[in-house]
Structure formats: structure tokens, C-alpha cells
Amino acid sequence: MRSFIIAATLAAFSTSAMAADVIYNAPAEPAPFVSAVYDWNGFYAGLNAGYGFGGDADFFGTVTGDAAGTSIDGFLGGVQVGYNWQNGPWVFGVETDIQYSDVSGSIAVGPDSLNSELDYFGTVRGRVGYAFDNILPYVTGGFAYGRNEITANQAGIIDADRQNHTGWTVGAGVEYGVTEAVSVKLEYLYTDLSDKTYFNDFVNPINTDVDFHTVRAGLNFRF
């Protein structure tokens, strides 16, 4: 009888110890994973630089009385400022920018010549994008403006006239959040500036429109 009691006690103690080991060694349930999402909300400002190409300046009523045109291209660079509102992955924003421009071209018209040079241009645009965390592809479009200068060389007599143009622009781009405070972007725009009449004191004034493509890179600081 005494042996039976001792054996039973040892068995009970062994079972309790094994149960305690099972409870002690059971791994803790991991905490649920919460992914970090890039926050596109708020103001930003930055710099941009790029190239204008594939455009033209059309001259109607030239010094010879005919229509003519020249291709234009050149470098550009400037600043931008904007604001984003984010709703889930959708990002809505407004942006304005202004660029110094070297987009220009010239054409010979008989013995004379005409040169067109865009001094600067800017835009005021809306943006709509769909964010993949810190990657934001977007489309954009809106109002465009700029100042253009036409230089006419008529038999060695040089005249110049500047006019302010307004028009529209449309394009697309992608922006990448490097940190919470810094992002970079690559953007394409097509810009069409409406007709303006130059040299109103000429016997035959010159009516000119300007349009061009741009590809530019930008750096934004978010705050």
C-alpha cells in the first residue's frame, strides 16, 4: 500500500511538471503587423529643371506677308509650390510653378529673319494621383502663361517685341517619397500658349502662337 501511494505521488508530480513545461514553452502569439503608409498630405515647395522640345512658333502675316514657322527647344528651370489632400490611396492636389526658359528658334524669311524666344512660363494646375505607399503616379492639367519675344531683322534693321501669352497645359508624372520630408519627381507636360499679335506698328503685323513639350525633374520639400 505504501509503495502504491509513493508511485501515485511521483506520477502526479511528473504530470504536473510536464504540464508546467508545456505552458512555459508555448510561444507568445505575435502582435498583428501594421504596415507604414506614406503620408502625402500637406504643403510642399521645391525646384525643377528640364528641357523643352518638339514645339514650334508659327508666324502669320510675316514681313513678307506669308505664313512661316520655326521649331523651338531649349533648357528651363524654376520653382514650384503646392498642396495635397489624401483620401485612402487617392491624392488630390494643386500646384503652381514658374520657370526661366531658353526655349527658342529662328527662321529666315527671304532676306530677313525672325527669332522667337520664350523668356519664362508658368502653370497653375490640378493633380490627381493614386498612391502605392511612397510612389505616386499622377495626371495633371490647367492654366499656362508665359512671356515671349520676337526679334525681326529686316534688311539689317532689328526690331524686337515682347508679348504675354496665356493658354493651357496637360501632362503626367510620377513622384517618389525618399523620406517623410523629401520627394523627387519626373514630369511631362504639353503646353499650348495662344496667339498674340506682335509689331502692331508694322504695315504687316506678326501673329504668333507658341507650343512645346517639356520633360523635367523636380525636388520637393514637404512640411
N, C-alpha and C positions, 0 to 999 in steps of 0.2 A: 504493500500500500504506500509506504513511504517512497519507494522508487517511482511509483506511478505519479505521485504528487510532484516530485522533483522533475521528472521528464515533462510533465504538462507545463510546469512553470517555465522551464527552459524553452519549450516550443512557443509559448505565448510571448516570451521576451524576444525571441528571434523574429517572430512575425511582426511585432511592434517595431523592431529596429529596421526590418526591411521596408515596412510602410513609411517609416520616417525618411529612409534613404530615397524612396520614390518621390515623396513630397519635396524633399530638399533639392533633388537633382532636376526637377521639372523646370524647363526653361521658361523665362518670363515671356509673355505674349508681347511681340514688338508693337511699338506705337504706330498708328497709321501714318503713311508718308504723305506729306503735303508739299506739292511742287511750288517753287517760287515762280511768280509771273511778273514779267517786266511791266512797269507802270509807265504808260505813255502820256498820262495826264499832265497838263500844266504848260507853262510858258517855256520858250526856248529862243535862243539867238545864236547866230553863227556866221561863218564865212563860206564863200563858194568861189570856184574858178572853173573855167571850161573853155569850150570852143564853139563858135557859131559857123555854120557851113550850109551848103546846099540851098542858099536863098538867092534872091535877086532884087534889084532895084529897077523898076520899069519907068521909063521916061516917056511921057506922052506930050506932044507939042514941043519937040526938041528944037534946038537952034536951027535945024534945017527944016522944021515943020513936019518931020516924020516921027514914028514911034521907034523906040530903041530900048535896050535893056542890058544890064550887066550882072554877072554873078558876084556875090559878095560873101566874104568869110573873114574870120579873124578871132582873136582871143578876147576873153571877157572875164571879169571878176568883180565880186561885190559882197554884200552882206544881206542877211535875211533875219526876220523875226516872226514868230508865230505862236499859236496856242492850239493844244489838242484836248479833246474830250474823248474819253474811252468808255465804251459800254460793252462789257464782255470782250470778245476779240475785235469788235469794230472800233475803229478810231476815226473821229471826225475832227477836222481842223481848218484853220485859216492861216494863211501865210502871206506876207508881203516882202518883196526884195527889190534891190536896186543894184545895177551893175555898170561899171565903166566898160565901154565897148570899143574894140578896134575892128569891128565888122565893117568892111568897106570893099569897094570895087570901082573900076573906071572903064570907060568905053570911048573910042574915037568916033566922032560923028563928022564925016567928011574931013575937012582940015581942022576941025575943032575937037574938043574933048569934054567929057562930063565925068565927074567923080562923085560918088556917094559914100558918105561915112557916117555911121551911127555912133554918136558921141556917148550916149548912155541909154539904157532902157530898164524898165522895172515892171513888176506884175503885182496884182492883188488877186489871190487865188483861194479857192476852197480845195480841201483834200479829203478823200475818203480812202481808208485803208483797212486791211484785215490782218491783225497781228498774229504771228506764230511766235509767241513769247517775245523775244527781243529782235525779231525780224519782222519788218513792216513793209510789205508791198502796198502801193497806193496809186490811185489815179488823181489827176489834178487839172484844174482849168479855171479861167476867169479873165479879168481885165488886164490889158497890157498898154504901156505907154513908152514913149522914147523921143529923143531929140536927134534929128538927122540933119546933116549939112550937105548941100550940093554945091560943087565948085564947077563953074563953066569957064572954059578957056576958048575965047572967040578971037581968032587971029591975033593971039598974043595978049589980048585984054582979058584979065582974070576977074571974074565976079563970084562971090560966094553968098549963099543964103541959107539960114537955118530955120527949120520949122519943127513944131511939136506935133507928134503923131499919137493917135490912140487907136487901139484895136483889141485883139483877143489872143489868148494863148491856151493851149491844151497839151497834156503830156502824161507821163507816168514815171514812177521811180521806185526805189527800194531803200529803206533806212534800216540801219543795224545799230542796236544799242550795245556799245562797248562796255560802259558802266552805267550805273543809275543816273549819272550826271552828264555823260558824254555819248553822242551818237554820230555816225557818219552816214552819208547818203550818196547815191548815184541817181541822176535825174535826167530825163529827156523832155524837151519842150519844143513845140512848133509855135511860132509867134507870127502873127499877121498884123502889121500896122497899116492903117487905112491911108487912102490917098491924101496928099497935101499939094497945094499949088505953090511953086517957087518962082521967084523973079517976076512978080506981078507988074513990074515996070518994063519988062521986055515987050517987044512987039509980039512975040510968041512965047508966053509963059510956059513953064515946065511943070507938068502934073506928075507926081512920083508916088508910088507905093513901095513898101519895104516888107519883105517876109523872109524868114530864115528858120533853120533848125539849130538847136543847141543841145549839147551834152555837157554836163557839169558835175563835179564832185563837191560835196559840202561837208562841213564840220559844225555840229550843233552842241551848244552847252545848255543843259536843261536845269531849270530852277523853279 
